[in-house]
Amino acid sequence: MYMPFKGPVKVKVPSGEVVNCYYLYELAERLGRQSQTVRKWEIAGTIPQSGFRDKFNCRLYSEEQMQIIIEEAERAHLRPGRHPAHTTFAMHVSRRMKELSDRYMTPKKSVAV
């Protein structure tokens, strides 16, 4: 299996901000889950798509996105063996990720000096 290097990948977003992003397997490690599980959550809509990909089309998650997912997993007591559909996990992650996405995707206005 292809394992990209570990550590942040710098991604410039439409707002002009440069954000550190990490590969899906790093998020999975921090959640104590397998990469396949996190991929399934994204495909099923349990977590929103991150919106970031590398040049090989591998999923990337910003530090803030990872923090949201991890915080909400802890809040929902989402341990291995507990399915997220039986919790409010998806609802809270979706709401918080939408707010973050709006910030990333809104271009900064130019200010005349």
N, C-alpha and C positions, 0 to 999 in steps of 0.2 A: 504494500500500500504506500502511496506517495505521501510523505510527511514533509510539508514545507518547513522552513526554518522556524525556530521558536522566537517569539519576541514581537515587538510592534512593527507594523507596516504603516508608513505615513501615507495618508490619503487626503487629498484636497477636495473639500466639498463645495457645492455651489455658493455657499455663503462666503467663501474665501478662506474659511477656517481650515487649518490642517489638523487632522485628528489621528491619533494612534489607533490602529485596528489590529485585531488578533484573529487567528484562524479558528474555525469552528471547533477543532479538537482541543484548543486551549480553553474555550468556554466549557466544553464537555468535561474536561479534567477538573475545572474549578467547581462544577456542579456535582462531581462524583458520578457522572453518567458516561455512557459511550457516545461517540460522535454520531453513530447511527440513530440514537434516540433523539438527539437534538435536531438532526436533519428531519426526522419524522415529525417532531413537534412543529417545525417550520412548514413542512408540506401540509400538515393537517390544520394549520392556522392557529395552533396553540400559542405559538410565538410568531410575531410578524417577521417578514423577511427583513434582514438587516439593511439591505440596499447597497451593501459594499461587496465588491468582488475583486480578486487580484487578476493579473493578466492571464491566468490559466482558468479563470472563472470559478475559483474556490471561494467559498463564503468567508467573509470577514465581518467581525463585530467590533464596534468601537468600544473603548474602555467604558464609556457611559452606558452603552447598550448592555454590555456584560454585567455591569453593576446592577442595573435595573432587573435583569433576569435572575441574577443570584439573590438579590434582596427579596424579590417576590417569591422565589422558590423557598427561601427560608421562612418568609412570612406565612406561606401556605403549608409549611411543614412538609414540603415535597421531598420525600426521601425515596431512594430506590425502592420499588415495589408499590409506591403510591402513584396512581395515575393522575395527571393534572386535570383531567375532566371532572374529577370528584372534588375540585377545589375552585377558588376564585382566582387562581394563578393567571389563567389566560386573560381574563378581563382586566386585571390590574396591569399586567405586562403590556397589553395592547394600548391602554390609555396612556401610560407613561412613555412608551416608545413613540406614539403619535406625536406627543408634545416635543420630544427630542427630534424627531424627523422634521417637524415643521421648522425647528431652529436651524438644523443642518441645511435644509433645502432653500431657505429664504435668502436670496442674494443680499449682501450688504449694500446699502445705498451709498453712492459716492457723495462725498461732501466737498464742496468747493472751498479752497483755502484762500 
